């Protein structure tokens, strides 16, 4: 029986995979930050229906949401070197394609993918803000940037947090695709560990447990953040009641 399944190898695999957790989290954090920035810009373009850019944003979001992330990773991995070679050819630059770390292509692919998904979450959250609050802010002389910063974003965050949490959890799990282009993340390490020990089942059980634990921690943090913003929502509603009174 021990030859078929060896529980001690699960612990051994976990110990060897743990050092790769920072790489997985690094991919997730960078993709989330850049994705939020790109998603916010795309959301504003769609809300304001800026000519030309609006059509581009709709097409971009449709493409990124309608194609597999794995394909997008390969497009980044093979496409960026071609683009840089074209720049070298036409502009006389000297970008060294061979010195680009594989993880850079992962950052690009994941960030662009996250921007498409976050754009819709941010857009719907912004549109959920009561127009009366925005009109009231205009009436007291607030600028557009002040209204966005003090009125729209705080209320939009309350709506966006649950969806944002789901997207981040999905992103954590999707980082397992990074190993396909040689990035030694958790998945890549598990593949190497299982190949060395020939204990594939035990290694992937250990990997699954680690992903699960990370997602539980993120769910806990998102829940705390959501709880915090719910207090903010109650304060906003209480202030509205006082003003109306």
Buried (B, 14 or more C-beta within 10 A) or exposed (E): EEEEEBEEBBEBBBEBBEEBBEBBBBBBEBBBEBBBBBBBBBBBBBEEEEEEBBEEBEEBBEEBEEEEBEEBBBBBBEBBBEEBEEEBEEEEEEBEEEEBEBBEBBBBBBBBBBBBBBBBBBBBBBBEBEEEBBEBBEEEEBEEEEBBEEBBBBBBBBBBBBBBBBBBBEBBBBBBBBBBBEBBBBBBBBBBBBEEBEBBEBBBBBBEBBBEEBBEEBBEEBEEBBEEBEEEBEEBEEEBEEEEE
